[in-house]
Amino acid sequence: MNIRLYEIFTSVEGEGILYGTKTLFVRLSGCPFKCFYCDTKDALPMNSGNEYSITEAKNLIKKNLQKNTYKVNFTGGDPLAQSKALAELAKFVQNKKIPTYLESSCYDSKKFTDVLPYIDFIKIEFKTPDSGFVDLKHYSKLLENELECLRLAKKSKKTTYIKVVVSSKTQLKPFKKLLGQIFKIISKTDLAGFIIQPTYGISEPSLEQLFSFYDSVYPYYDQVRIVPQLHKFIGAP
């Protein structure tokens, strides 16, 4: 089994509930979709980066691990595009007693089950209809998979949080509908966080818009946070 990796590097976690932690990022190549605000477009093609055997990839991780690294973040692209190979790498990291973290849109619940046993922190990034991730015709299928991944993560009792990227294009009505579907599945006691992340440098939402999204989440989950991408403000990769 081989795997295509776009890059491996250590940086500051700039997103989500573990922002600010020293992290080894393992960026896998390939994502079958593309959001209009995607900031890793070079890693989207399945033939981007370089191909390695699983043994070679494990050695790269071992070589790049720095002292006091808090976790290993498997990102992309979308890591689920190479789910079985990803499972092998995540298992390897877990065996080294380092927490594993999955950063994914969770577009395929079957692929998600391949990696779930080997992930400690799960970020499910729910896409809004305006993201461009898929066209409106296929959005319901995407959402079905994302919600199923949320069910599976809850059942597994993994540390799970939700992220939703919002832009000036994001409409409040479908956002509220999405919240209703999410919180039919999971309660606030089962959730480690709910992050509203504004787009950066493109179609940025206004403060008024951000508050409207925040106020919509708050009745369901009062620990909701608006968190921009920290690493972009401090010049980290």
PASEBA-1860 file (N, C-alpha, C; in nm, 3 decimals):
! residues 237
1> MNIRLYEI> 0.084/-0.120/0.000/0.000/0.000/0.000/0.088/0.125/0.000 ~ 0.057/0.219/-0.089/0.128/0.345/-0.095/0.037/0.460/-0.053 ~ 0.099/0.575/-0.031/0.024/0.695/0.006/0.090/0.815/-0.059 ~ 0.008/0.912/-0.100/0.062/1.036/-0.155/0.053/1.146/-0.050 ~ 0.167/1.205/-0.019/0.174/1.314/0.077/0.216/1.442/0.007 ~ 0.149/1.550/0.041/0.186/1.679/-0.018/0.298/1.745/0.062 ~ 0.290/1.738/0.194/0.395/1.797/0.278/0.379/1.749/0.422 ~ 0.489/1.757/0.496/0.491/1.732/0.639/0.569/1.845/0.704
9> FTSVEGEG> 0.512/1.908/0.805/0.580/2.021/0.868/0.525/2.043/1.008 ~ 0.604/2.107/1.092/0.561/2.144/1.227/0.525/2.291/1.230 ~ 0.412/2.322/1.290/0.367/2.461/1.300/0.276/2.475/1.421 ~ 0.215/2.592/1.432/0.117/2.619/1.537/-0.021/2.586/1.483 ~ -0.096/2.508/1.559/-0.235/2.482/1.518/-0.311/2.614/1.518 ~ -0.368/2.647/1.404/-0.432/2.777/1.389/-0.583/2.775/1.393 ~ -0.642/2.657/1.411/-0.788/2.646/1.403/-0.844/2.565/1.518 ~ -0.972/2.582/1.541/-1.046/2.491/1.625/-1.018/2.498/1.773
17> ILYGTKTL> -1.053/2.390/1.843/-1.048/2.389/1.989/-0.906/2.370/2.043 ~ -0.813/2.328/1.959/-0.675/2.306/2.003/-0.579/2.408/1.941 ~ -0.632/2.526/1.905/-0.547/2.628/1.844/-0.435/2.667/1.941 ~ -0.321/2.697/1.883/-0.206/2.739/1.964/-0.114/2.626/2.005 ~ -0.149/2.501/1.975/-0.065/2.388/2.013/0.040/2.359/1.905 ~ 0.156/2.316/1.949/0.262/2.275/1.857/0.221/2.143/1.793 ~ 0.217/2.142/1.662/0.155/2.031/1.589/0.238/1.989/1.469 ~ 0.247/1.858/1.449/0.303/1.806/1.325/0.187/1.787/1.227
25> FVRLSGCP> 0.193/1.859/1.116/0.090/1.848/1.013/0.135/1.749/0.905 ~ 0.052/1.652/0.880/0.074/1.557/0.771/-0.034/1.583/0.668 ~ 0.004/1.653/0.561/-0.094/1.692/0.459/-0.097/1.588/0.349 ~ -0.210/1.517/0.340/-0.227/1.417/0.236/-0.273/1.483/0.107 ~ -0.232/1.427/-0.004/-0.272/1.478/-0.134/-0.414/1.430/-0.168 ~ -0.486/1.516/-0.237/-0.612/1.475/-0.295/-0.737/1.515/-0.220 ~ -0.828/1.575/-0.295/-0.963/1.601/-0.248/-1.052/1.604/-0.372 ~ -1.162/1.530/-0.373/-1.247/1.525/-0.492/-1.335/1.648/-0.510
33> FKCFYCDT> -1.326/1.744/-0.418/-1.411/1.862/-0.423/-1.326/1.987/-0.405 ~ -1.390/2.104/-0.413/-1.314/2.228/-0.392/-1.407/2.339/-0.346 ~ -1.384/2.387/-0.224/-1.457/2.504/-0.175/-1.400/2.630/-0.240 ~ -1.482/2.731/-0.257/-1.434/2.852/-0.323/-1.328/2.924/-0.239 ~ -1.328/2.900/-0.108/-1.232/2.965/-0.019/-1.113/2.875/0.016 ~ -1.100/2.761/-0.050/-0.993/2.666/-0.019/-0.857/2.735/-0.021 ~ -0.777/2.712/0.084/-0.645/2.774/0.091/-0.533/2.673/0.071 ~ -0.569/2.552/0.026/-0.466/2.451/-0.006/-0.493/2.391/-0.144
41> KDALPMNS> -0.520/2.477/-0.239/-0.559/2.430/-0.373/-0.452/2.342/-0.438 ~ -0.325/2.368/-0.409/-0.218/2.290/-0.471/-0.221/2.144/-0.427 ~ -0.282/2.117/-0.312/-0.287/1.980/-0.260/-0.413/1.905/-0.304 ~ -0.501/1.968/-0.382/-0.626/1.903/-0.420/-0.609/1.789/-0.521 ~ -0.523/1.802/-0.623/-0.510/1.693/-0.719/-0.456/1.565/-0.654 ~ -0.510/1.451/-0.695/-0.464/1.324/-0.638/-0.319/1.294/-0.676 ~ -0.270/1.356/-0.784/-0.130/1.332/-0.825/-0.035/1.440/-0.774 ~ -0.083/1.524/-0.682/0.006/1.626/-0.625/0.096/1.561/-0.521
49> GNEYSITE> 0.200/1.632/-0.482/0.290/1.580/-0.380/0.374/1.464/-0.431 ~ 0.409/1.374/-0.342/0.494/1.259/-0.375/0.437/1.131/-0.319 ~ 0.465/1.022/-0.386/0.414/0.892/-0.344/0.519/0.820/-0.259 ~ 0.472/0.761/-0.150/0.561/0.688/-0.060/0.497/0.554/-0.024 ~ 0.581/0.459/0.010/0.528/0.339/0.074/0.486/0.377/0.216 ~ 0.404/0.294/0.278/0.362/0.323/0.415/0.483/0.327/0.507 ~ 0.577/0.239/0.486/0.699/0.239/0.568/0.776/0.368/0.552 ~ 0.790/0.416/0.429/0.860/0.542/0.404/0.786/0.659/0.471
57> AKNLIKKN> 0.653/0.657/0.463/0.574/0.765/0.523/0.588/0.764/0.676 ~ 0.589/0.645/0.735/0.608/0.636/0.880/0.745/0.692/0.919 ~ 0.846/0.661/0.840/0.980/0.712/0.869/0.986/0.864/0.856 ~ 0.911/0.920/0.760/0.906/1.066/0.746/0.843/1.131/0.869 ~ 0.737/1.068/0.918/0.672/1.120/1.039/0.769/1.115/1.156 ~ 0.834/1.002/1.172/0.929/0.986/1.283/1.044/1.087/1.273 ~ 1.090/1.110/1.151/1.201/1.203/1.129/1.160/1.348/1.160 ~ 1.035/1.382/1.131/0.991/1.521/1.145/0.929/1.554/1.280
65> LQKNTYKV> 0.909/1.456/1.363/0.851/1.482/1.495/0.950/1.559/1.582 ~ 0.907/1.672/1.632/0.989/1.752/1.722/0.947/1.728/1.866 ~ 1.036/1.761/1.958/1.003/1.744/2.099/0.886/1.835/2.135 ~ 0.809/1.792/2.232/0.694/1.866/2.283/0.583/1.887/2.180 ~ 0.580/1.802/2.079/0.469/1.807/1.983/0.343/1.755/2.050 ~ 0.237/1.836/2.047/0.114/1.803/2.119/0.033/1.696/2.047 ~ 0.032/1.704/1.913/-0.051/1.611/1.836/-0.002/1.605/1.692 ~ -0.052/1.506/1.618/-0.029/1.496/1.474/-0.162/1.519/1.405
73> NFTGGDPL> -0.165/1.619/1.319/-0.286/1.659/1.247/-0.281/1.603/1.106 ~ -0.373/1.514/1.074/-0.385/1.462/0.938/-0.484/1.550/0.863 ~ -0.432/1.619/0.762/-0.511/1.718/0.690/-0.494/1.697/0.540 ~ -0.540/1.790/0.459/-0.532/1.771/0.315/-0.537/1.902/0.239 ~ -0.589/1.896/0.115/-0.679/1.797/0.059/-0.786/1.757/0.159 ~ -0.831/1.635/0.142/-0.914/1.573/0.245/-0.857/1.434/0.270 ~ -0.813/1.407/0.393/-0.746/1.280/0.422/-0.830/1.156/0.390 ~ -0.963/1.169/0.390/-1.047/1.053/0.363/-1.031/1.002/0.220
81> AQSKALAE> -0.974/1.083/0.133/-0.950/1.038/-0.004/-0.852/0.920/-0.007 ~ -0.772/0.906/0.099/-0.678/0.794/0.110/-0.698/0.726/0.246 ~ -0.820/0.687/0.273/-0.859/0.647/0.408/-0.783/0.525/0.461 ~ -0.765/0.423/0.380/-0.700/0.301/0.430/-0.552/0.325/0.460 ~ -0.485/0.401/0.375/-0.345/0.435/0.402/-0.335/0.526/0.522 ~ -0.429/0.620/0.533/-0.432/0.710/0.648/-0.446/0.631/0.778 ~ -0.531/0.530/0.778/-0.550/0.448/0.898/-0.419/0.387/0.945 ~ -0.336/0.344/0.850/-0.207/0.284/0.886/-0.116/0.387/0.953
89> LAKFVQNK> -0.114/0.509/0.900/-0.028/0.613/0.959/-0.081/0.656/1.096 ~ -0.212/0.671/1.108/-0.270/0.714/1.236/-0.246/0.608/1.344 ~ -0.257/0.483/1.308/-0.230/0.375/1.403/-0.085/0.380/1.449 ~ 0.005/0.407/1.357/0.148/0.419/1.388/0.173/0.531/1.489 ~ 0.108/0.646/1.467/0.126/0.760/1.557/0.067/0.730/1.694 ~ -0.051/0.670/1.697/-0.112/0.634/1.825/-0.022/0.542/1.906 ~ 0.044/0.449/1.838/0.133/0.356/1.907/0.254/0.425/1.967 ~ 0.282/0.546/1.919/0.391/0.626/1.975/0.341/0.716/2.090
97> KIPTYLES> 0.214/0.695/2.128/0.152/0.767/2.240/0.141/0.918/2.213 ~ 0.116/0.952/2.086/0.093/1.091/2.047/-0.050/1.101/1.996 ~ -0.127/1.198/2.042/-0.266/1.211/1.997/-0.276/1.236/1.846 ~ -0.376/1.176/1.786/-0.403/1.195/1.644/-0.527/1.281/1.625 ~ -0.526/1.358/1.515/-0.630/1.459/1.492/-0.668/1.452/1.345 ~ -0.796/1.438/1.318/-0.844/1.432/1.180/-0.914/1.561/1.143 ~ -0.870/1.618/1.033/-0.930/1.741/0.981/-0.996/1.707/0.848 ~ -1.129/1.695/0.848/-1.197/1.645/0.730/-1.338/1.702/0.718
105> SCYDSKKF> -1.386/1.706/0.595/-1.526/1.742/0.571/-1.617/1.622/0.594 ~ -1.557/1.503/0.611/-1.634/1.381/0.638/-1.739/1.356/0.530 ~ -1.694/1.363/0.406/-1.784/1.350/0.292/-1.822/1.206/0.261 ~ -1.757/1.109/0.326/-1.783/0.968/0.297/-1.779/0.891/0.429 ~ -1.895/0.850/0.477/-1.902/0.785/0.609/-1.838/0.647/0.609 ~ -1.836/0.579/0.495/-1.771/0.448/0.488/-1.620/0.462/0.501 ~ -1.563/0.561/0.433/-1.420/0.587/0.447/-1.388/0.632/0.591 ~ -1.479/0.705/0.649/-1.461/0.753/0.786/-1.444/0.637/0.883
113> TDVLPYID> -1.519/0.529/0.861/-1.508/0.413/0.950/-1.371/0.347/0.941 ~ -1.301/0.364/0.829/-1.166/0.308/0.816/-1.069/0.370/0.916 ~ -1.086/0.498/0.941/-0.988/0.573/1.022/-1.034/0.599/1.165 ~ -1.163/0.589/1.191/-1.219/0.626/1.321/-1.148/0.561/1.440 ~ -1.114/0.432/1.435/-1.051/0.371/1.553/-0.916/0.431/1.590 ~ -0.852/0.498/1.495/-0.714/0.545/1.515/-0.703/0.697/1.530 ~ -0.817/0.762/1.548/-0.819/0.908/1.563/-0.867/0.944/1.703 ~ -0.796/1.037/1.768/-0.833/1.080/1.903/-0.919/1.206/1.903
121> FIKIEFKT> -0.885/1.301/1.816/-0.961/1.426/1.804/-1.019/1.434/1.663 ~ -1.150/1.454/1.657/-1.218/1.458/1.527/-1.281/1.594/1.506 ~ -1.241/1.658/1.396/-1.308/1.781/1.356/-1.395/1.751/1.235 ~ -1.525/1.765/1.252/-1.616/1.746/1.139/-1.651/1.884/1.086 ~ -1.609/1.909/0.963/-1.634/2.040/0.904/-1.759/2.034/0.817 ~ -1.868/2.082/0.874/-1.993/2.085/0.798/-1.988/2.199/0.696 ~ -2.020/2.165/0.572/-2.019/2.262/0.464/-2.157/2.326/0.448 ~ -2.157/2.455/0.427/-2.282/2.525/0.397/-2.307/2.518/0.245
129> PDSGFVDL> -2.431/2.535/0.201/-2.460/2.524/0.058/-2.380/2.621/-0.028 ~ -2.341/2.736/0.027/-2.269/2.837/-0.052/-2.121/2.808/-0.066 ~ -2.069/2.705/0.000/-1.925/2.679/0.002/-1.870/2.642/-0.136 ~ -1.957/2.585/-0.221/-1.911/2.537/-0.351/-1.847/2.400/-0.344 ~ -1.847/2.338/-0.226/-1.786/2.206/-0.209/-1.849/2.106/-0.306 ~ -1.981/2.109/-0.312/-2.056/2.034/-0.414/-2.165/2.127/-0.466 ~ -2.226/2.090/-0.578/-2.337/2.171/-0.627/-2.462/2.140/-0.544 ~ -2.563/2.224/-0.558/-2.683/2.210/-0.476/-2.753/2.076/-0.498
137> KHYSKLLE> -2.739/2.020/-0.617/-2.800/1.890/-0.649/-2.745/1.780/-0.560 ~ -2.617/1.790/-0.525/-2.551/1.684/-0.447/-2.531/1.721/-0.300 ~ -2.580/1.838/-0.260/-2.556/1.883/-0.123/-2.623/1.793/-0.020 ~ -2.744/1.746/-0.048/-2.815/1.662/0.050/-2.739/1.532/0.076 ~ -2.676/1.477/-0.027/-2.596/1.354/-0.010/-2.473/1.382/0.075 ~ -2.408/1.494/0.051/-2.293/1.534/0.133/-2.336/1.546/0.278 ~ -2.443/1.616/0.303/-2.490/1.638/0.439/-2.527/1.506/0.507 ~ -2.585/1.416/0.432/-2.619/1.284/0.485/-2.495/1.213/0.537
145> NELECLRL> -2.385/1.221/0.462/-2.260/1.157/0.503/-2.199/1.228/0.625 ~ -2.203/1.360/0.625/-2.147/1.435/0.737/-2.222/1.403/0.867 ~ -2.354/1.397/0.858/-2.435/1.366/0.976/-2.411/1.224/1.025 ~ -2.392/1.131/0.932/-2.363/0.993/0.971/-2.227/0.983/1.039 ~ -2.131/1.059/0.990/-1.999/1.062/1.056/-2.012/1.118/1.197 ~ -2.097/1.217/1.214/-2.120/1.272/1.347/-2.180/1.165/1.439 ~ -2.275/1.087/1.388/-2.333/0.978/1.467/-2.226/0.877/1.507 ~ -2.142/0.841/1.412/-2.038/0.742/1.439/-1.936/0.794/1.540
153> AKKSKKTT> -1.900/0.920/1.527/-1.805/0.980/1.621/-1.863/0.984/1.762 ~ -1.990/1.019/1.772/-2.058/1.021/1.902/-2.062/0.882/1.963 ~ -2.097/0.784/1.883/-2.106/0.646/1.931/-1.971/0.595/1.981 ~ -1.865/0.638/1.914/-1.730/0.593/1.950/-1.675/0.665/2.073 ~ -1.747/0.770/2.115/-1.707/0.853/2.230/-1.571/0.921/2.209 ~ -1.541/0.952/2.083/-1.420/1.028/2.053/-1.442/1.175/2.084 ~ -1.332/1.246/2.109/-1.341/1.391/2.129/-1.374/1.455/1.995 ~ -1.494/1.506/1.983/-1.545/1.553/1.854/-1.592/1.697/1.865
161> YIKVVVSS> -1.553/1.775/1.765/-1.607/1.911/1.758/-1.647/1.943/1.615 ~ -1.726/2.046/1.602/-1.779/2.087/1.472/-1.720/2.221/1.432 ~ -1.688/2.233/1.306/-1.646/2.361/1.250/-1.733/2.393/1.129 ~ -1.774/2.517/1.119/-1.846/2.564/1.001/-1.778/2.691/0.954 ~ -1.731/2.690/0.831/-1.673/2.810/0.771/-1.786/2.894/0.714 ~ -1.785/3.021/0.748/-1.889/3.111/0.697/-1.824/3.227/0.622 ~ -1.896/3.277/0.524/-1.849/3.388/0.443/-1.961/3.490/0.429 ~ -1.935/3.596/0.355/-2.040/3.695/0.330/-2.154/3.636/0.246
169> KTQLKPFK> -2.128/3.520/0.181/-2.229/3.454/0.099/-2.321/3.362/0.180 ~ -2.280/3.331/0.301/-2.355/3.235/0.381/-2.487/3.295/0.427 ~ -2.594/3.223/0.399/-2.728/3.271/0.433/-2.773/3.211/0.566 ~ -2.843/3.291/0.643/-2.881/3.251/0.779/-2.983/3.136/0.780 ~ -3.078/3.137/0.689/-3.184/3.036/0.691/-3.129/2.894/0.674 ~ -3.048/2.867/0.571/-2.992/2.731/0.561/-2.895/2.698/0.674 ~ -2.827/2.800/0.728/-2.739/2.777/0.842/-2.820/2.728/0.962 ~ -2.934/2.790/0.987/-3.020/2.749/1.098/-3.077/2.609/1.074
177> KLLGQIFK> -3.110/2.579/0.950/-3.160/2.445/0.917/-3.053/2.340/0.945 ~ -2.929/2.372/0.909/-2.817/2.282/0.936/-2.802/2.257/1.086 ~ -2.814/2.361/1.166/-2.803/2.347/1.311/-2.909/2.252/1.365 ~ -3.031/2.264/1.315/-3.137/2.176/1.361/-3.106/2.030/1.334 ~ -3.046/2.003/1.218/-3.011/1.866/1.183/-2.896/1.814/1.269 ~ -2.799/1.900/1.295/-2.684/1.860/1.376/-2.726/1.826/1.518 ~ -2.807/1.912/1.579/-2.840/1.895/1.720/-2.957/1.799/1.743 ~ -3.008/1.740/1.637/-3.096/1.624/1.652/-3.013/1.499/1.682
185> IISKTDLA> -2.886/1.504/1.642/-2.796/1.389/1.655/-2.712/1.395/1.781 ~ -2.665/1.513/1.813/-2.569/1.525/1.922/-2.614/1.632/2.021 ~ -2.591/1.606/2.147/-2.624/1.705/2.250/-2.498/1.780/2.288 ~ -2.515/1.889/2.360/-2.400/1.970/2.397/-2.305/1.896/2.489 ~ -2.355/1.799/2.562/-2.268/1.723/2.652/-2.175/1.627/2.577 ~ -2.211/1.594/2.454/-2.129/1.503/2.373/-2.033/1.576/2.280 ~ -2.038/1.709/2.283/-1.962/1.789/2.188/-1.849/1.863/2.258 ~ -1.730/1.860/2.198/-1.614/1.927/2.259/-1.601/2.072/2.214
193> GFIIQPTY> -1.679/2.113/2.116/-1.672/2.250/2.070/-1.753/2.272/1.944 ~ -1.790/2.397/1.922/-1.855/2.437/1.797/-1.787/2.566/1.753 ~ -1.715/2.558/1.642/-1.636/2.670/1.594/-1.697/2.730/1.468 ~ -1.721/2.859/1.472/-1.758/2.935/1.352/-1.631/3.002/1.302 ~ -1.589/2.967/1.182/-1.464/3.020/1.128/-1.492/3.111/1.008 ~ -1.463/3.239/1.020/-1.485/3.329/0.906/-1.380/3.308/0.798 ~ -1.419/3.322/0.674/-1.323/3.316/0.564/-1.223/3.431/0.578 ~ -1.107/3.410/0.519/-0.999/3.508/0.532/-0.951/3.548/0.392
201> GISEPSLE> -0.959/3.678/0.362/-0.906/3.727/0.236/-0.998/3.711/0.117 ~ -1.115/3.649/0.139/-1.211/3.632/0.031/-1.351/3.626/0.090 ~ -1.440/3.710/0.038/-1.580/3.712/0.083/-1.592/3.709/0.235 ~ -1.514/3.792/0.302/-1.514/3.791/0.448/-1.649/3.839/0.503 ~ -1.704/3.769/0.602/-1.832/3.811/0.660/-1.814/3.932/0.750 ~ -1.920/4.007/0.766/-1.918/4.122/0.856/-1.935/4.074/1.001 ~ -1.903/4.161/1.094/-1.922/4.129/1.235/-2.070/4.103/1.264 ~ -2.155/4.179/1.200/-2.299/4.161/1.219/-2.342/4.020/1.175
209> QLFSFYDS> -2.289/3.975/1.061/-2.320/3.839/1.015/-2.269/3.735/1.113 ~ -2.145/3.754/1.160/-2.088/3.658/1.255/-2.173/3.647/1.381 ~ -2.220/3.760/1.429/-2.306/3.757/1.548/-2.437/3.683/1.520 ~ -2.490/3.697/1.398/-2.616/3.630/1.366/-2.596/3.477/1.365 ~ -2.480/3.431/1.318/-2.451/3.288/1.320/-2.428/3.241/1.464 ~ -2.352/3.319/1.538/-2.325/3.288/1.679/-2.455/3.278/1.758 ~ -2.542/3.377/1.740/-2.668/3.380/1.814/-2.758/3.263/1.776 ~ -2.742/3.210/1.656/-2.821/3.094/1.614/-2.774/2.966/1.682
217> VYPYYDQV> -2.642/2.955/1.704/-2.587/2.836/1.767/-2.608/2.838/1.918 ~ -2.601/2.957/1.978/-2.597/2.971/2.123/-2.709/2.898/2.198 ~ -2.834/2.900/2.151/-2.939/2.828/2.224/-2.915/2.677/2.230 ~ -2.846/2.623/2.129/-2.813/2.481/2.129/-2.685/2.452/2.210 ~ -2.588/2.544/2.198/-2.454/2.517/2.253/-2.391/2.650/2.293 ~ -2.395/2.679/2.422/-2.352/2.813/2.465/-2.201/2.831/2.472 ~ -2.125/2.725/2.441/-1.979/2.736/2.434/-1.930/2.758/2.290 ~ -2.018/2.798/2.202/-1.980/2.829/2.064/-1.875/2.939/2.062
225> RIVPQLHK> -1.782/2.930/1.966/-1.676/3.029/1.954/-1.660/3.073/1.808 ~ -1.632/3.201/1.789/-1.590/3.252/1.658/-1.438/3.259/1.661 ~ -1.373/3.176/1.578/-1.227/3.165/1.582/-1.171/3.175/1.440 ~ -1.101/3.284/1.408/-1.035/3.293/1.277/-0.912/3.204/1.275 ~ -0.847/3.196/1.160/-0.726/3.113/1.147/-0.606/3.187/1.205 ~ -0.567/3.146/1.323/-0.460/3.211/1.398/-0.328/3.212/1.322 ~ -0.296/3.101/1.257/-0.164/3.090/1.194/-0.143/3.193/1.084 ~ -0.252/3.239/1.022/-0.237/3.338/0.916/-0.201/3.475/0.970
233> FIGAP> -0.239/3.499/1.095/-0.209/3.629/1.157/-0.066/3.636/1.210 ~ -0.007/3.519/1.240/0.128/3.519/1.294/0.231/3.475/1.190 ~ 0.186/3.454/1.067/0.279/3.421/0.959/0.330/3.278/0.962 ~ 0.257/3.188/1.030/0.296/3.048/1.035/0.236/2.973/0.918 ~ 0.300/2.865/0.872/0.244/2.788/0.760/0.117/2.714/0.798
END
